[in-house]
């Protein structure tokens, strides 16, 4: 069964909907309007009741004007809009999010450490985060994997590229 069928009576998260091909947008719109669909190659109509949450890093108005995003789908989805600024514009959230990921990955791989050292946290807070939250998540996961058991996570454990490391305020390596 597909994602809509799996999400019946629940919520379906569509990530990066602004990158979705225009023909796929038409199919999503049809399901949202009719609350039913047929499986590929099927002849039976399947009824679904799905709440859709969608995310994008694109300006959908611009995409509509460029002909890359359907206005009717935008209006169907745009019931409640939450604008969440990129990580680089809310640096005060970085320590909390980094610590959340550190605990999560420490638990998953059963590896204890003492958290982030002050220099390490400064680097995290000063980094520009072009990859936003996904970049932070991956960086923290890697640092938990490579950090010494029972020790603080160091700047070296972050393994930032040299230019990123120095741009974030890192000292000599």
C-alpha positions in Angstrom: 0.0 0.0 0.0 1.1 3.6 -0.6 1.7 6.5 1.7 -1.9 7.8 1.5 -3.4 4.5 2.3 -0.9 4.0 5.2 -1.8 7.4 6.5 -5.6 6.9 6.5 -7.2 8.3 9.6 -3.8 10.0 10.4 -1.3 12.5 9.1 1.0 12.4 6.0 4.1 14.6 6.0 5.2 15.7 2.5 8.7 17.1 2.8 10.1 19.5 0.2 6.8 19.8 -1.6 8.2 22.7 -3.5 10.4 20.3 -5.4 7.5 18.0 -6.4 7.0 17.5 -10.1 3.9 19.3 -11.5 2.3 16.0 -12.6 2.7 14.6 -9.0 1.2 17.8 -7.7 -1.9 17.1 -9.8 -2.2 13.6 -8.3 -1.8 14.9 -4.7 -4.4 17.6 -5.4 -6.9 15.0 -6.7 -6.5 12.9 -3.6 -6.9 15.9 -1.3 -10.1 17.1 -3.2 -11.8 13.7 -3.7 -10.4 11.9 -0.6 -10.0 8.8 -2.8 -7.7 7.3 -5.4 -7.0 4.1 -7.3 -3.8 2.2 -7.0 -1.5 2.2 -10.0 -2.9 -0.4 -12.3 -5.9 -0.9 -10.0 -9.6 -0.4 -10.8 -10.9 -0.1 -7.2 -11.4 3.3 -5.6 -9.9 3.6 -2.2 -11.4 6.1 0.3 -8.9 7.9 2.6 -9.2 10.5 5.4 -5.7 12.0 5.6 -4.4 15.2 7.2 -1.5 16.6 5.2 1.4 18.5 6.6 3.8 19.9 4.0 7.2 21.6 4.2 9.3 23.4 1.7 12.3 25.7 1.8 11.1 27.5 -1.4 8.9 30.5 -1.8 5.8 28.9 -3.2 4.4 32.2 -4.5 7.5 32.6 -6.7 7.2 28.9 -7.8 3.6 29.5 -8.7 4.6 32.6 -10.8 7.3 30.5 -12.5 4.8 27.8 -13.3 6.6 25.2 -11.1 3.9 24.9 -8.5 0.1 24.6 -8.8 -1.8 27.5 -7.2 -4.8 25.2 -6.6 -2.6 22.8 -4.6 -1.1 25.7 -2.7 -4.6 26.9 -1.7 -5.6 23.4 -0.7 -2.6 23.0 1.6 -2.4 26.5 2.9 -4.8 26.2 5.9 -2.2 27.0 8.6 1.2 28.3 7.7 4.2 28.1 10.1 7.2 30.1 9.0 10.3 28.6 10.8 13.4 30.6 10.1 16.6 28.8 9.2 18.9 27.7 12.0 21.4 30.5 11.3 18.6 33.0 12.1 17.8 31.4 15.5 21.2 30.6 17.0 19.7 30.5 20.5 18.0 27.2 19.6 21.2 25.5 18.5 22.4 24.3 22.0 19.0 22.8 22.8 18.6 21.1 19.4 22.2 19.8 19.4 21.8 18.4 22.9 18.5 16.7 21.8 20.3 15.0 18.9 23.3 14.1 21.1 21.1 12.4 23.7 19.1 10.6 20.9 22.2 9.2 19.2 24.0 8.4 22.4 20.9 6.3 23.4 20.6 4.7 20.0 24.3 3.5 19.8 24.6 3.0 23.6 27.6 5.3 23.9 27.9 7.7 26.8 29.7 11.0 26.6 29.8 14.1 28.7 28.1 16.4 26.2 29.6 19.2 24.2 32.6 21.2 25.4 32.3 25.0 25.5 34.5 25.5 22.5 32.5 22.9 20.6 29.2 24.5 21.4 30.6 27.9 20.3 31.5 26.4 17.0 28.0 25.0 16.6 26.4 28.3 17.5 28.7 30.3 15.1 28.4 28.0 12.1 26.2 29.3 9.2 24.3 26.0 8.8 23.7 26.0 5.0 22.2 22.5 5.4 20.0 23.8 8.2 18.7 21.2 10.7 19.7 18.2 8.7 23.3 19.3 8.7 23.2 19.8 12.4 21.7 16.4 12.9 24.3 14.7 10.8 27.2 16.6 12.4 26.0 15.6 15.9 25.4 12.0 14.9 28.9 11.8 13.5 30.4 13.4 16.5 28.7 11.0 18.9 30.0 8.1 16.8 33.7 9.3 16.8 33.9 10.9 20.2 35.8 9.0 22.9 33.5 7.1 25.3 32.9 9.0 28.5 34.5 12.2 27.2 33.3 15.6 26.0 32.6 16.0 22.3 35.4 18.1 21.0 35.8 20.4 18.0 37.9 17.7 16.4 34.9 15.3 16.7 32.7 17.6 14.8 34.9 17.2 11.7 33.9 20.5 10.2 35.5 21.3 6.9 38.5 23.7 7.4 36.8 26.7 6.0 33.6 26.1 8.1 35.7 25.4 11.2 37.6 28.7 10.9 34.6 30.7 9.8 32.7 29.5 12.9 35.6 30.8 15.1 37.7 27.6 15.4 41.3 28.0 16.5 44.4 26.2 15.1 43.8 22.6 14.4 
